Amino acid sequence: MKTTWKERLALDPRVAKVLLSLLICVLLYPFFGKYIVYPTYVFNAIYITAQLTKGATYKSSMERIFGTILGGLTGVFFYFLLPDNHFLMIPIGATIAVLWGYLFVGKFTPVIAVITVMVLVGKGEGEPVLYINNRMIDTLIGLTIGFIIYALYPKKKTEMNQIFNHHAKACFAQIGAIRAKYANKENMHDDLMAAWKALQALKQERTKIVDDSSFVPKIEESEPMLSLIHDLEQMLQNMEVLYHHPEIDGEVQEVIAFHEQIFEKLYVKTEQKIQAI
């Protein structure tokens, strides 16, 4: 597919949102600068938490708020444990902060460890509680601006997204044809092979779209393209089981019924998604 100049010069919507949010921060700073102690953290809150979807952005934002509070409390605790030599508590504090991430969030959460260490190295200049309070306010300001822009920014589909949706519909249509052949007890070997190839091409297309983006901090499971591909792949796997186990006898009958039920449930769900794009 030939890339046009319009596509080359087009700005990724997520990047545009981040840049617009940062621009608002810069314009507001001369008027509200006295309330913003650490401007960097306002910016961090915007471009670190920006994700592919609104749900993922909300989740990332909650993790950052939670991490800021938990990291701050951890750092303050170890700071006052040895107020005259608080820097000696950095290894212990950092270790505890990493464990907090896995315990409460289920993964390594950098913001918890970073804030803990920053408090212990004296970033607050002898006032760790005040430092955490100011940082929390700046973080909330950044998140508020980011969410306002996300809500107001027009949602436009790029040409690549439209092509992906078109191919996703074609892939779903192939699965629909396989479904019809299964109901009529027709041979569907070639159709399954073709559908798997189409699904692989769809995966590669999604990868290209993601790689072409200049701002993709991480891919969440809630990403629409990934979610759609997952459902299509699951349906093909169910149909593979049904194709390779045609005999309905004893326990096999229960297996067949299970995969038929899962397939139909996913088919209805995916059909609604396809109709919505």
Buried (B, 14 or more C-beta within 10 A) or exposed (E): EEEEEEEEEBEBBBBBBBBBBBEBBEEBBEEEEEEBBBBEBBBBBBBBBBBBEEEBBBBBBEBBBBBBBBBBBBBBBBBEEEEEEBBEBBEBBBEBBBBBBEEBBEEEBBBBBBBBBBBBEBBBEEEBBEBBBBBBBBBBBBBBBBBEBBEEBEEEEBEBBEBBBEBBEEBBEBBBBBBEBBEEEEEBEEBBEBBBEBBEEBBEBBEBBBEBBEBBBEBBEBBBBBBBBBBBBBBBBBBBBBBEBEEEEEEEEEBBEEBBEBBEEBBEEBEEBBEEB
